[in-house]
């Protein structure tokens, strides 16, 4: 795999991180922290492993978290050199880079509070061994941000991967150029066309090569993903963006048989939603060691939930034009891919959301207790807030 990424560094290299650094402030860092650890007090001096960091991911984490220690590993020496160039240009001092495959992460001889492995394990020869290696270097109360491919939304990709394999297509520069020309001749209703139109992965030759010519690629349904985690000694925490997986969010909630989903287990509901959505291309989740004490479940039905502190999701925007009847505003998370995932709110809910500052508890924000708890549960389910539970019991 190192030969492939040396030839096609991915993601496409960048030479400037000034704008990226500017986007990250303490509020955004707190939102990411409590996405991973709802019940832990905020700290920014963690150790973070970026497993399969490519050209830029580790450097981006280093500028996001200047007080953390960032370690990036990758099999591609060329990709790592782009990261070192960024470190030199931006005087990044909290970044280490090592040429090392994910499966040999234990050679670092250290444990990490946070591990980020996105878009990597589905490309290694033995994904289960790769996951086990990451679990081995995870601190007891650590968190893993993992992303793997999902099969249904990538059906067009797998059709074309098979097409190019049948033709003996290589991955040299001439082959990639010919690939791009071939894609322009596709029928307008080919299953890959929506991805070509909307996914940033197809905006570069490296992205095209990674998607269509990679020598190793597999995908996981929801059920297979949970089995993957369990066999790796991990337990599921939450989806990074959970609304697409929840029957209560979006258009399905108003259909005639939606209540039948309540009879399914939580994992079965997620699997059903993957089938309903139909076009998921990836699963991105937070996981913890199976023996970890990290809190994942949030219960908004209890009085204790009034001590929860909501922290705004930085991707949420408030829309005040073209509203549904009775709505004062609509909340949209810009990272959601599905157009039915918009949340209309009324005047009182608008006031409650405006009061979210990342410091005040649900109870101190005020309003009718039951209605306020229910509203903040919806905000959490729809990915408009994350929750800090550290004030519970104080």
N, C-alpha and C positions, 0 to 999 in steps of 0.2 A: 504493500500500500504506500510505502514511502516514495517509491518510484513514481506512482501516479500523482501524488500531491507535490512532489518536486517539479513535475512537468506542468501541473495545473494547480498552483497555489490557491487555496480557498479558505475563507471568502476572498474576493478580489482585494489585494492590498490597498491600504489607505496610507497617506503620508501626513495626516494632520488629525489631532485629537482635541483641538481647542474647543470646538463647538460641543463635542461630547462631554468634556469636563464641565463646561458651562451649564449643561442640562442637569447636572447632579448636585443637589443641595441636601441639607440635613433632613428635610421633610421627605424627600424621595428615598434617601438611604433608610430612614425609619420605616417607610412603607415596605421596602424590600426585606428588611430585617424581620418585621413581624409577619410577613407572608411566610417566612421560613419557621419562625419561632414565635407564635402568639403569646406564649406564657413566659418568655424570657425577657429580662431587662435589657434594653438597647445597649449595644456596645459596638464600636467600629474598629476594634483592633484585632479582628479575627485572623485566622490562617485560612486561606482559600486556595484550593487546587482547581485549576482549569485543565481538565483532562481531555486532550485533543484540542488544543487551543488555536490551531490554525495560524493565520497571519496576524490577527489583531485582537482576538477575544481577551487574552490575558492582559494585554496592554490597556484595553478599555476598562477592565475590572480594576487595574492598578490606579487609573486616574479617578474612577468612581469612588474608590475606597482608599484614600491616601494614607490612612493610619493602619491599614491591614497589610499583612504579608501575603503577596500573591505569588503562587508557583504555577507556571504553565509547562505542560509536557505535550509533545507531539512527535510523530514519527518522521516528519518532513523537516530536514535541516534548512531547506530553502524557506519554508514558511516561518520557521523560528527566526531566521535572519531578518525578515520583515519586522517581527516583533522587537528585535534588538535595535533596529534602526529607529523605531518609534520611541523606545526607551531613551536612546541617546538624544534624539531631537527634543524631547519634552522633559528631559532631566528626571526621568522616572526612577526612583531609588528603591521602591518597595516591590520590585518584580524580579523573579528568578525564572529562567527558561532552561529546560532540559530536553535533549533529544532522547525520548523514551516512550515506548508504547504503553497504552493504558494497562495492558495485562501485566506489566512489570512495575506498576506504581509503588509496590512495597520497597523497591530499591531506593526510594527517597528516604526511607527510614524515619518517617515522622507521621503524625496524625493531624488531620485537618478538621476544623470546625465546619467548613462548608466545602462541598465538592460540586463543581459545575461540569456536566458532561452532556452536551447537547449536540445531536447530529453526529454521534461518533460510534456508539456501541453497535448500531445496526450495520456498520461497515467492517467491523473486525471479524476475523475468522471464527472466533468462538465468543459470541456476545456474553454468554453466561460466565465464562472465565473472566472476561473483562469486568463484569459487574461485581464478581466476587473479589477481584483485586481492589476495586474502589471501596468496597465494604471494609476490606482489611485496613485501609488507611483512613477510615472515617472515625473521628472522635466519638466516644460513647454517646454523647448527646448532639452529635453532628447532624447536618442536613445535606441531602443530595438533591440538586436540581438536575433532573434527567429528561432528555427528549429523545424519543425514537420515532421512526416513521410509522404511520398508520396505513393500512392497505387500501381501503375503499376509495379514498380521494386520490390515490396514486395509481389507479388502474390504468389510466392512459400512459403514465410513465412506464409501467411494467410491460405494457404492450409494445412500446417503442424500444425498450431495452431488449426485448426478445427479437424484434425486427432487426435491430442493428447487430445483434449476436449472430443471427442467421446469415447476415451478409459478411461476417468476418470483419466487422468494422473495428479499427484500432482507435487509439486515443492520441495520435500525433496531431500536430497543428493543422496539417492538411485535412485530417479526418474530422477534426472539430469544425473547421470551416465548412466542409461539405455537409456536416450534420446540420448546421444552421440553415444552409440553403435548402436542405431536404425538408426541414420543418415548415418552411414557407409554402411548400406544396401540399401540406396536409389538408384533408377535407375539413370544411368549416365546422362540422359537427363531431370531429374526432374528440374522444374524452379528454385528451391532454390540452385542447385549445384554451379552455378557461384558465388553466395554470399558466400557459404561455403568456396569456394576456395580463394576468394579475400578479403572478408571483415574482418577487425580485430575484429569485434564484435563477431565472432564465434571462436576466438582463445582461449577462456576461458570458464569455466563452467558457470561463472556469466553472460557472454555475451550470451551464449546459453539460459540460463534461462530467461534473459531479453527479448530476441527476440521471443522465442517460448512458454514460459509458463506464461507470464505476464497476470494477471487477467484483465487488462484494456488496450486496445490498439485500436487506430483508426488512419486513414490516411486521407489526404486532397489532392484532385486534385488542380491544379493551381486555377481554378475558385472557388472552395470551400475555398481555402486559402485566396483569396482576400475578399471573403464574411466574413470570420472569422475575418480578421483585421478590416473591416469596422464596423461590429457589435460591435467590441471591442473599437470603438472610435479612431482607429489608421489609418494612411495612409501609404501605401507602399513607401519605399525609393528606395531600389535597392536590387537585389540578392547579396549575399556575393560573389559568383562567378557567373557572369552573362553570360559568353560566351555560356554555354550550352543552354540558353534560347533565344539566339539571332539568327535569321535566317541568318544573314550575317556572322556568325562564323561557320566554319566547312564545311562538305561535302554538306549539303543541299543547300548552296548558289550557287552551280554550276549545280543544277538539272533544267530540262526544265520549271517547273512551279513555281520556287521559287519566282518569282516576284509577284505572286498572294498574297503572305503573306503581301505585302505592303498595300493591301487594307483592312487589318484587323486592329482593334484597338490594341494598345500596349499590353493590357492584353490578347486579343485573340491570338496574336502572341505567347505569352508565353505559353498559353494553347496548341496551335498547336505544339510547340516545345516539350512540355512534351509528347505528343502523338508520335511525330517523334522519339524522343530519346528512349522512351519505357521502359527504365530500371532505371529511377530516383527512388531512395529509400527515398529521403528526400528533403524538400525545406528549404533552409537557407537564411534568408533575414534580412534586416535592415528596421525597421519601426519607425515612429514618431507619436506623438499625432496629431490627425486630425486638431487641432487648432495651431499647431506648425508653426513657421516661418523658420524652418531649410530648407535650400536649398538642393534639391535632384537632380533636373534636370540640366544637363550640355549641353550647346549649343556650339558646335565647329564650327558652321557656322559664328559666329560673330567675329568682330575684337577683341572684349574683350577677346576671348579665347586665344589670344596670351599672355595674362597675367597669364593664368593658369600655375601652377607649378606642373609638374608631379613628383610623388614619386614612386619609384620602388616597385613592389610587391615582397616580400621576397621569394615567392615560385617559381619565374621565373628563369629558367636556359637558357643559350645560348648554343646551339648545333652547332658545326662546322664540323661535319663529316656526311657522307651519305646524303648530301643535295639534294633537288630538283634542277633541271636545273635553272640556273640564280640566285640562292640564295647565299648570302654570309654567312648567318646563319639562324637558325630556333629558334624561341622562344617557350618555352613550360612551362606552369604553372603546376607544379608537383601535384597540388591539383585537376586538372581536371581528371575526370574518363574516358573521351571519347578520343579515339586515333586519331580522325580527328581534334582535337583542337590543331593544331600546326600552327604557323604563320611564313612563310618564309619571310625574309627581304633581301633587296639588299644592296649594298655598302653604299649608302647615308643614308638609313634607319638605317643601322648598326652604322654609325657615330652618328646619332641623338640619338639613344638609349643609346650609350655609354656616351653621354653627360648628361644624366639624373642623377642629384645628389641630388634631393629633395630640392634644393634651387633656381636653375635657372628656369626662366619662359620659355615657349615654344618660345616666341619671341626672348629671349636672346640666345637660343640655335642656332638659325639661320636657313638658308635655305630658299627656296621658301615658302612664307607665306601660300598659299593655300595647297601646297603639305605637308608642315610640320603640319598644322592643321589636315589634313586628316589622316596623319600617327599617330599622337598622339590620335586621336579619335579611330583609330583601336587598338592601344595599350591599351586604356582604355576599349574598348568593349571586348577585348580578355583577360582582367584581368592581364595585365602585368604592369600597373601603376594604382595608384589612383591619384586623382587630388585635389590640394589645390587651391582654388579660391580667397584667401584673398588678393591677390595683384591687383585684378580687381578694376579699378577706382582710383588707387593710382598714 
